[in-house]
């Protein structure tokens, strides 16, 4: 028997291949101690009415080895048979670092001699983290074409003796990242997107804990894919939960020509003994490895102030007020290019509108620099308006199905980004804008799903589109390394690990109302790092909860991520601008803690509390949601919120007070419900 262990900061992942070599199986996954004794997932007893493979904790199940239980790979050949029986032929491993226990990466290779198919299971556990990256590569070494009908990236097996407590993120436009949970004693639960984009409905994220201990050790899986995807959890009779993660299969299947190879997206599993919030911290630490270290600037975005009515003089008026509020970068949103008078026109014709900018975009940028602001620009390069010059010049570039009208959504069509000539045109358009003008911030939007089938001869539209999207984003980082890229898709429809690795910030939702946004951000942070979370202060009333909150409350919600302002500043008073300047000044002092700190949720009742912790400083946000009645005038006792993540043996300064860490951990800081404000932002600093 061959066995390998990958060891992370606090967790380990152990895999074995039995002597017969027909599959790889999980030995253990969890805190380091789980690899010190017998396996927690190996089945005990004799199977009845089933092949052995159907009860084993297989790492990657193939149709032909497993039959009745979930499989990750189904392949057929020209004879129509969809069975494979690959056998283990070898392993390659590399150490995580000199002297490290276990290995940092692992490849297990299996070959089916009848199909001449080679299957490689890939593993990587980045040093110092508690995540394991998994993916597969499939190689056709024969002379016949093969068809992949199901092609998941990985399956993760989790011990859940008492059933599975599953957490997931659901929603819709303007209500993304709503936390949801289900207890599954047995059976199957699936979240997915068939929209050709990550989608508003579900996030490619699932977490699992034992149903009898939902806040105990928690495992989670995410998928790095920005097209159609699927995550499923299956709870079986042996007390194990199997999470399958991968691209959504198409009705046509994927064709694999002789000599060709196919590589799946990466699925990322994480585990924490500190429950669901500890799992979030494990994912945050992983996602921070993608960050380029560019400074997070406070942005102003003009959309809510102007919509499509973009005029240089009005934009400059807003910019002067933005400077008074402490803003660092001014972003001109939709409406800056020729023909863009509403959402039904102009997309694809990315030339600066001379009526909007009489002295050119360069002249406007020079005016911004004079008042002390950098410049950012909104684009939606994958879409095209039916009446645009681009649509007339290149009708073959428009995504559709032969013989049928392309599907119009939000008054726009899509370019077929799976075509290399379309990808080249998008790159050249963006490169020209970024090379011609001093642009330091690019907001890339995508305001509709991809639903047309495209050229059926291509067979893998989803793969072609996402591959070219990633190539363009990767090239932006290489050729324009100082440009901050924000990913947006009608709000939060493009939030996933694939985008997190290629942009600097993500827009979680078009809903910026304070109480709605607080819930959205709570869900976002359960799977995604705060350095990725773009958040604006606006004047918006709530879509779901329209109760008034103070301007302080709105700023504190936005300061919990990458702070921006999107309000119509031309309507703000001097007093409001002074409030904004005070909060922006504080944010600029604490933004490194917000971006890099360990995240702890302190309270989720009438008061919502959030704490970011770094070695010498901590930032605490407290929001009074107004969900309880105001106290009366009779004597009562003060309410306090205990903190987390501090050192009990050290002393800390909180405002004008000094307290031992032990006191702050056990007793805490004042609840804003006992004060005149509805929110607080407090800095906690180590004194020794």
C-alpha positions in Angstrom: 0.0 0.0 0.0 1.2 3.5 -0.9 0.3 6.4 1.3 1.1 10.2 1.2 0.4 13.0 3.6 0.2 16.7 2.8 0.6 18.8 5.9 -0.6 22.4 6.3 -0.4 25.0 9.1 -2.8 23.1 11.4 -4.4 20.5 9.1 -3.3 17.4 7.2 -4.6 15.5 4.1 -3.6 11.8 3.7 -4.2 9.7 0.6 -3.5 6.0 -0.2 -3.6 3.7 -3.1 -4.3 0.1 -2.2 -2.2 -2.8 -3.5 -4.7 -3.6 -6.2 -4.2 -0.1 -7.6 -7.7 0.4 -8.9 -8.3 3.7 -7.0 -7.0 6.3 -4.6 -8.8 6.7 -1.3 -8.8 9.3 1.5 -7.2 8.2 4.7 -7.8 11.3 6.8 -8.5 15.0 6.4 -8.6 17.4 9.3 -6.5 18.8 12.2 -3.0 17.3 12.3 -4.0 14.6 14.9 -6.3 12.8 12.5 -3.4 11.3 10.7 -1.9 9.9 14.0 -4.2 6.9 14.3 -6.8 4.8 12.4 -8.6 6.4 9.5 -11.8 8.3 10.3 -13.3 7.6 6.9 -12.4 4.0 6.1 -15.6 1.8 6.0 -15.9 -1.0 8.5 -17.7 -4.3 7.8 -18.7 -6.1 4.6 -20.6 -4.5 1.8 -23.8 -6.1 0.6 -25.3 -5.8 -2.9 -22.6 -3.3 -4.0 -19.1 -3.4 -5.3 -16.5 -2.4 -2.8 -15.6 0.8 -4.6 -19.2 2.1 -4.0 -18.5 2.3 -0.2 -14.9 3.3 -0.2 -13.9 7.0 0.3 -12.6 7.3 -3.2 -10.6 10.4 -4.1 -11.9 10.4 -7.7 -14.5 7.9 -8.8 -14.7 6.7 -12.4 -17.7 5.1 -14.0 -16.6 1.5 -14.5 -14.9 1.3 -11.1 -17.9 2.7 -9.2 -21.4 2.2 -10.4 -24.2 3.2 -8.0 -22.6 5.8 -5.9 -21.6 9.3 -7.2 -18.8 9.4 -9.8 -16.7 12.3 -11.0 -15.6 11.0 -14.4 -17.7 9.4 -17.2 -16.0 8.9 -20.5 -17.2 7.1 -23.7 -15.4 5.9 -26.8 -16.6 5.3 -30.3 -18.1 2.0 -29.3 -20.5 3.8 -27.0 -19.3 2.2 -23.7 -18.9 4.6 -20.9 -16.8 2.4 -18.6 -13.2 3.0 -17.6 -11.0 0.8 -15.4 -7.7 2.7 -14.9 -4.9 1.3 -12.8 -2.3 3.1 -10.7 1.1 3.4 -12.5 3.0 5.8 -10.3 3.3 8.9 -8.1 5.3 12.1 -8.1 5.7 14.2 -5.0 7.6 17.3 -3.9 8.3 18.4 -0.4 6.5 21.5 0.9 9.9 22.9 2.1 13.2 21.7 3.4 12.7 19.6 6.5 8.9 19.7 6.2 6.7 16.7 7.2 4.6 15.4 4.3 4.7 16.8 0.8 3.7 20.1 -0.8 2.4 18.6 -4.0 1.4 15.2 -5.3 0.5 13.6 -8.6 -1.1 10.1 -8.8 -1.3 8.7 -12.3 -3.7 6.0 -13.5 -3.9 4.4 -16.9 -6.8 2.5 -18.7 -5.0 0.4 -21.3 -8.2 -0.4 -23.2 -9.1 3.2 -23.8 -5.4 4.4 -23.8 -6.6 7.1 -21.3 -4.3 8.5 -18.7 -5.8 10.1 -15.6 -3.7 12.2 -13.3 -4.9 13.4 -9.9 -3.1 16.6 -8.8 -2.8 17.9 -5.3 -1.1 20.9 -3.8 -1.0 22.2 -0.2 0.5 25.7 -0.2 3.0 26.2 2.6 1.7 27.7 5.8 -2.0 27.4 4.8 -4.8 25.0 5.6 -6.1 24.5 2.1 -5.6 21.7 -0.4 -5.8 22.4 -4.1 -7.1 19.6 -6.3 -7.6 19.1 -10.0 -7.3 16.4 -12.7 -5.7 16.2 -16.1 -7.0 13.7 -18.6 -4.9 12.6 -21.6 -6.0 10.7 -24.6 -3.0 8.6 -25.6 -4.9 6.5 -28.1 -6.1 6.8 -31.7 -9.8 7.2 -31.1 -11.7 10.3 -30.0 -13.2 10.2 -26.6 -16.2 12.1 -25.1 -16.2 13.4 -21.5 -19.7 13.4 -20.2 -18.9 14.2 -16.6 -15.6 15.8 -15.6 -15.5 17.1 -12.0 -12.3 18.5 -10.6 -12.4 16.6 -7.4 -14.4 14.9 -4.7 -13.8 15.6 -1.0 -14.8 13.0 1.6 -15.8 14.3 5.0 -16.7 12.2 8.1 -20.2 13.1 9.2 -21.5 10.2 11.4 -24.7 12.0 12.4 -25.5 13.6 9.0 -24.3 16.7 7.4 -24.9 20.3 8.3 -24.4 22.2 5.0 -23.9 25.9 4.7 -24.2 27.7 1.3 -24.7 31.1 -0.2 -27.7 31.9 -2.2 -29.5 34.9 -3.6 -30.5 36.9 -6.6 -29.6 40.3 -8.1 -29.5 42.9 -5.4 -29.6 40.2 -2.7 -26.5 38.2 -3.2 -24.6 36.1 -0.6 -27.5 35.3 1.7 -26.4 32.7 4.2 -28.4 29.5 4.2 -28.1 26.1 5.8 -29.6 22.7 5.5 -29.3 19.5 7.6 -28.9 16.4 5.3 -29.3 13.1 7.2 -28.9 11.3 3.8 -29.3 12.1 0.2 -28.0 14.7 -2.2 -27.9 18.5 -2.3 -26.7 20.6 -5.2 -26.0 24.2 -6.0 -24.9 25.3 -9.5 -25.0 27.8 -12.3 -26.0 27.1 -15.9 -25.7 30.7 -16.9 -22.1 30.7 -18.4 -21.1 32.9 -15.5 -20.7 32.3 -11.7 -24.2 33.8 -11.2 -26.3 35.6 -8.6 -28.3 32.5 -7.4 -25.5 30.6 -5.7 -21.8 30.9 -4.9 -19.4 28.0 -5.8 -19.0 27.4 -2.1 -20.2 24.6 0.3 -19.2 24.0 3.9 -19.9 20.9 6.0 -19.9 20.0 9.7 -21.4 17.1 11.5 -25.1 17.7 12.2 -24.6 17.1 15.9 -21.8 19.7 16.1 -22.5 22.4 13.5 -20.1 24.9 15.0 -17.3 22.4 15.5 -14.7 21.3 13.0 -15.9 22.5 9.6 -14.8 21.6 6.1 -15.4 23.7 3.0 -15.0 23.5 -0.8 -14.8 26.2 -3.4 -14.3 26.1 -7.2 -12.0 28.4 -9.2 -14.2 28.7 -12.3 -16.1 31.6 -13.8 -18.4 29.8 -16.2 -21.1 27.2 -15.5 -20.3 25.0 -12.5 -21.8 22.5 -10.0 -21.2 21.6 -6.4 -23.0 18.6 -4.9 -23.0 17.1 -1.4 -24.0 13.4 -1.1 -24.5 11.8 2.4 -24.4 8.0 2.3 -25.2 5.2 4.8 -21.6 4.9 6.0 -21.7 8.3 7.6 -19.6 10.1 5.1 -20.4 13.3 3.0 -18.9 13.5 -0.5 -18.6 17.0 -2.0 -18.2 16.9 -5.8 -16.9 20.1 -7.4 -16.4 20.8 -11.1 -17.6 22.4 -14.3 -21.2 21.8 -15.2 -21.4 19.0 -17.8 -23.0 19.9 -21.2 -25.5 17.9 -23.1 -22.9 17.4 -25.9 -20.0 16.4 -23.7 -16.4 17.5 -24.2 -14.6 15.9 -27.1 -11.0 14.7 -26.5 -9.2 14.1 -29.8 -6.3 11.6 -30.1 -3.2 13.0 -28.4 -5.2 15.8 -26.7 -5.4 16.6 -23.0 -7.9 18.3 -20.8 -7.3 20.0 -17.5 -10.0 20.7 -15.0 -10.4 23.9 -13.0 -8.9 23.8 -9.5 -11.2 22.9 -6.6 -10.0 24.1 -3.2 -10.8 22.4 0.1 -10.2 23.8 3.5 -10.7 22.7 7.1 -10.8 24.4 10.5 -11.3 23.2 14.0 -12.6 26.7 14.8 -15.9 26.2 13.0 -17.3 28.1 10.1 -15.6 31.4 11.0 -12.3 29.6 11.2 -13.0 28.1 7.8 -13.6 31.6 6.4 -10.2 32.7 7.9 -8.5 29.7 6.1 -10.0 30.7 2.8 -9.1 34.4 3.4 -5.5 33.5 4.1 -5.4 31.5 0.8 -7.0 34.3 -1.2 -4.5 36.9 0.2 -1.7 35.0 -1.6 -3.3 36.3 -4.9 -3.0 39.9 -3.8 -0.4 42.0 -5.6 0.2 44.5 -2.8 -1.2 47.5 -4.7 -2.4 50.2 -2.2 -6.2 50.2 -1.8 -7.3 53.6 -2.8 -10.5 55.2 -1.6 -12.6 55.6 -4.8 -15.5 57.8 -5.9 -17.8 56.3 -8.6 -20.0 58.7 -10.5 -22.8 56.3 -11.5 -25.5 57.1 -8.9 -24.9 60.8 -9.4 -25.1 60.9 -13.2 -26.1 57.6 -14.7 -25.7 58.0 -18.4 -25.6 61.8 -18.3 -21.8 62.1 -18.3 -20.5 65.6 -18.8 -16.9 66.7 -18.0 -17.9 69.8 -16.1 -20.4 68.0 -13.9 -17.9 65.2 -13.3 -15.3 67.7 -12.3 -17.8 69.4 -9.9 -18.3 66.0 -8.3 -14.5 65.4 -8.2 -13.9 68.6 -6.2 -16.4 67.5 -3.6 -14.9 64.0 -3.6 -11.5 65.5 -2.7 -13.1 67.3 0.2 -14.3 63.9 1.4 -10.8 62.5 1.2 -11.2 60.4 -2.0 -8.1 59.3 -3.8 -9.4 57.9 -7.2 -12.3 59.2 -9.3 -14.0 56.6 -11.4 -16.2 57.5 -14.4 -18.8 54.9 -14.9 -21.0 53.9 -17.8 -21.9 56.7 -20.3 -18.4 58.0 -21.3 -18.2 56.6 -24.8 -19.9 57.4 -28.1 -23.6 56.6 -28.6 -24.1 55.6 -25.0 -27.3 57.5 -24.1 -29.1 54.6 -22.4 -28.6 50.9 -21.8 -29.7 50.0 -25.3 -26.9 51.7 -27.2 -23.2 52.2 -27.6 -21.6 49.0 -26.2 -18.8 47.9 -28.4 -17.9 51.4 -29.7 -15.3 52.2 -27.1 -14.3 55.7 -28.3 -14.4 58.7 -26.0 -17.6 60.8 -26.6 -16.4 64.3 -27.6 -19.7 65.8 -26.4 -19.1 64.4 -22.9 -15.4 65.4 -22.9 -14.9 68.5 -25.2 -11.2 68.7 -24.2 -10.8 64.9 -24.5 -10.4 62.3 -21.8 -6.7 63.3 -21.4 -7.7 66.9 -20.6 -10.2 65.7 -18.0 -7.6 63.4 -16.4 -5.2 66.4 -16.3 -7.9 68.4 -14.5 -8.4 65.5 -12.0 -4.7 65.4 -11.3 -4.7 69.1 -10.6 -7.3 68.6 -7.9 -5.3 65.6 -6.5 -7.2 62.6 -7.9 -6.2 59.5 -9.8 -8.5 58.3 -12.6 -10.6 55.2 -13.2 -12.8 54.0 -16.0 -15.8 51.6 -16.4 -15.9 49.1 -19.3 -18.0 46.2 -20.3 -15.9 44.7 -23.1 -17.7 41.4 -23.6 -21.0 42.9 -24.5 -22.3 44.6 -27.6 -25.4 46.7 -28.4 -27.3 45.5 -31.5 -27.2 49.0 -33.1 -23.5 49.6 -32.5 -20.9 50.1 -35.2 -19.1 46.9 -34.0 -22.2 44.8 -34.4 -22.5 46.0 -38.0 -18.9 45.5 -38.8 -18.6 42.0 -37.2 -21.9 40.2 -37.0 -20.0 36.9 -37.0 -18.6 37.9 -33.6 -22.0 38.0 -31.9 -22.7 34.9 -29.9 -25.7 33.0 -31.1 -26.9 29.7 -32.4 -27.0 29.1 -36.2 -30.4 29.7 -37.7 -31.7 31.4 -34.6 -31.8 35.0 -33.3 -29.3 35.7 -30.6 -30.9 36.1 -27.2 -31.2 39.7 -26.1 -30.8 40.3 -22.3 -30.8 43.8 -20.8 -30.9 45.2 -24.3 -27.5 43.8 -25.1 -25.9 40.8 -26.9 -22.6 39.0 -26.1 -19.5 38.7 -28.1 -18.3 35.1 -28.6 -15.2 35.3 -26.4 -14.3 31.7 -27.2 -13.1 33.1 -30.6 -9.5 34.2 -30.5 -10.2 37.1 -32.8 -12.7 38.5 -30.4 -10.3 37.9 -27.5 -7.6 39.8 -29.4 -10.0 42.7 -30.1 -11.0 43.0 -26.5 -7.3 43.0 -25.4 -6.4 45.5 -28.0 -9.3 47.8 -27.0 -8.3 47.7 -23.3 -4.6 48.0 -24.0 -5.2 51.0 -26.2 -7.3 52.8 -23.5 -4.8 52.0 -20.7 -1.8 53.0 -22.9 -3.4 56.2 -24.2 -4.6 57.5 -20.9 -3.3 57.7 -17.4 -5.8 55.2 -15.9 -5.1 53.6 -12.5 -8.4 51.8 -11.9 -10.4 49.7 -14.3 -13.9 48.5 -13.5 -14.8 45.5 -15.7 -18.5 44.8 -15.7 -20.5 42.0 -17.2 -24.3 42.6 -17.1 -25.9 39.5 -18.5 -25.6 35.7 -18.5 -24.3 33.7 -21.4 -27.2 31.5 -22.6 -26.9 31.0 -26.4 -25.4 27.7 -27.4 -22.8 29.2 -29.8 -21.1 27.2 -32.6 -22.0 23.6 -31.8 -18.9 22.4 -33.7 -16.7 24.0 -31.0 -18.3 21.7 -28.4 -16.7 23.6 -25.4 -18.0 27.1 -25.5 -17.8 27.5 -21.7 -14.2 26.4 -21.6 -13.2 28.6 -24.5 -14.9 31.7 -23.1 -13.4 31.4 -19.6 -10.0 30.5 -20.9 -9.8 33.6 -23.0 -11.2 35.8 -20.2 -8.5 34.5 -17.9 -5.8 35.1 -20.5 -6.9 38.8 -20.9 -7.0 39.4 -17.2 -3.6 37.7 -16.7 -2.2 39.9 -19.4 -3.6 43.0 -17.8 -1.7 42.2 -14.7 1.5 41.6 -16.7 1.4 44.5 -19.1 -0.4 47.1 -16.9 0.8 46.1 -13.4 -0.1 49.3 -11.6 -3.8 49.3 -12.8 -6.2 48.1 -10.1 -8.9 45.9 -11.7 -12.3 45.6 -10.1 -14.5 42.7 -11.1 -18.2 43.4 -11.4 -21.1 41.5 -13.0 -24.5 43.2 -12.4 -23.4 43.1 -8.8 -22.0 39.9 -7.4 -22.5 37.5 -10.4 -18.7 36.9 -10.9 -17.4 36.2 -7.4 -15.3 33.0 -7.4 -11.7 31.9 -6.8 -10.9 32.1 -10.5 -11.7 35.9 -10.5 -10.2 36.4 -7.0 -6.9 35.3 -8.5 -7.0 37.7 -11.3 -8.6 41.0 -10.1 -7.8 43.2 -7.1 -11.3 43.8 -5.8 -14.8 42.4 -6.4 -18.2 44.1 -6.3 -20.5 42.0 -4.2 -23.9 43.6 -5.0 -25.5 46.6 -6.6 -27.5 46.9 -3.4 -25.7 49.5 -1.3 -28.4 50.2 1.3 -26.9 49.9 4.8 -28.9 47.1 6.4 -29.2 45.1 3.2 -25.6 45.5 2.5 -24.6 44.4 6.0 -26.2 41.0 5.4 -24.7 40.7 2.0 -21.2 41.4 3.3 -21.7 39.0 6.2 -22.3 36.2 3.6 -19.5 37.4 1.3 -16.9 37.3 4.1 -17.9 33.7 5.0 -16.1 32.6 1.9 -14.1 35.6 0.5 -11.5 37.8 1.9 -12.2 41.5 2.9 -9.4 42.7 0.7 -11.6 41.6 -2.2 -14.8 43.3 -1.0 -15.5 46.6 -2.7 -18.1 48.6 -0.8 -19.6 52.1 -1.3 -21.4 54.7 0.7 -24.5 55.9 -1.2 -27.8 57.5 -0.5 -29.7 54.3 -1.4 -32.8 53.2 0.5 -33.1 49.5 1.3 -34.4 47.1 -1.2 -35.4 44.7 1.6 -34.9 46.7 4.8 -35.3 50.4 4.3 -35.0 51.6 7.9 -33.0 54.7 8.2 -29.4 54.4 9.5 -27.0 57.3 10.1 -24.2 58.3 7.7 -21.8 57.0 10.3 -23.5 53.6 10.0 -23.2 53.7 6.2 -19.5 54.5 6.3 -18.7 51.8 8.9 -20.4 49.2 6.7 -18.3 50.3 3.7 -15.1 50.7 5.7 -15.3 46.9 6.5 -14.1 46.3 2.9 -12.5 48.4 0.2 -14.1 51.8 0.9 -15.7 53.8 -1.9 -18.3 56.6 -2.2 -21.0 56.4 -4.8 -23.5 59.0 -3.6 -24.5 62.2 -5.5 -22.0 64.5 -3.7 -23.5 67.5 -5.5 -26.4 67.1 -3.1 -24.3 66.7 0.1 -24.0 69.5 2.6 -20.8 70.8 4.1 -21.6 68.9 7.3 -22.0 65.6 5.4 -18.7 66.1 3.6 -17.1 66.8 6.9 -18.4 63.5 8.3 -17.1 61.7 5.2 -13.7 63.3 5.5 -13.5 62.2 9.2 -14.4 58.6 8.3 -12.1 58.4 5.2 -9.2 59.7 7.3 -9.7 57.0 9.8 -10.1 54.4 7.1 -6.8 55.4 5.5 -5.2 54.7 8.9 -6.8 51.2 9.4 -7.2 49.9 5.8 -4.1 47.6 6.1 -5.7 45.9 9.1 -9.1 45.6 7.3 -7.4 44.1 4.2 -5.0 41.8 6.0 -6.5 41.1 9.5 -8.0 37.8 10.7 -11.8 38.2 10.7 -13.9 37.4 13.7 -17.7 37.9 13.9 -18.4 39.1 17.5 -22.2 39.3 17.6 -25.1 38.7 15.2 -28.1 39.7 17.2 -29.5 43.3 17.4 -25.9 44.4 17.5 -23.7 43.0 14.7 -20.0 43.0 15.5 -17.0 42.4 13.3 -13.3 42.4 14.3 -10.1 42.4 12.2 -7.0 41.3 14.1 -3.3 41.8 13.3 -0.4 41.3 15.7 -0.3 44.8 17.1 -3.6 46.4 16.1 -7.2 45.4 15.8 -10.2 47.1 14.3 -13.7 46.6 15.7 -16.9 47.6 13.9 -20.2 47.5 15.8 -23.6 48.2 14.2 -26.9 48.7 16.0 -29.3 47.2 13.5 -32.3 48.7 15.3 -33.9 45.3 15.7 -34.9 45.9 19.4 -36.8 48.7 21.2 -34.9 51.5 22.9 -34.3 51.1 26.6 -36.4 53.0 29.0 -35.1 55.5 31.6 -35.0 53.2 34.6 -31.5 52.1 35.9 -30.0 49.1 34.1 -26.7 47.5 33.5 -24.3 48.3 30.6 -24.2 45.9 27.7 -20.8 44.8 26.3 -19.5 42.8 23.4 -16.5 40.5 24.1 -13.6 40.6 21.6 -11.7 37.8 20.0 -8.2 37.1 18.7 -6.3 39.1 21.4 -3.6 38.0 23.8 -5.0 37.6 27.3 -1.6 38.5 28.8 -1.2 41.8 27.1 -2.7 45.3 27.7 -4.6 47.2 25.0 -5.6 50.8 24.4 -9.2 51.2 23.2 -9.8 54.9 22.6 -8.9 56.7 25.8 -9.1 53.6 27.9 -6.6 50.8 28.7 -7.7 47.3 29.5 -6.0 43.9 29.9 -6.6 41.5 27.0 -8.2 39.1 29.4 -10.9 41.7 30.2 -11.6 42.5 26.6 -11.9 38.8 25.7 -14.2 38.0 28.6 -16.2 41.3 29.1 -15.5 43.4 26.0 -16.3 46.9 24.8 -19.6 48.9 25.1 -22.5 48.0 22.9 -23.6 50.9 20.7 -27.2 50.4 21.8 -26.2 52.1 25.1 -24.8 55.2 23.3 -26.1 58.0 21.2 -24.7 56.5 17.9 -25.9 53.5 15.9 -22.4 52.3 15.0 -18.8 52.4 16.1 -15.4 51.9 14.6 -12.8 51.3 17.4 -9.1 50.7 17.1 -7.5 48.4 19.7 -3.8 48.8 20.0 -1.2 46.6 21.8 0.7 48.4 24.5 3.3 45.7 25.4 
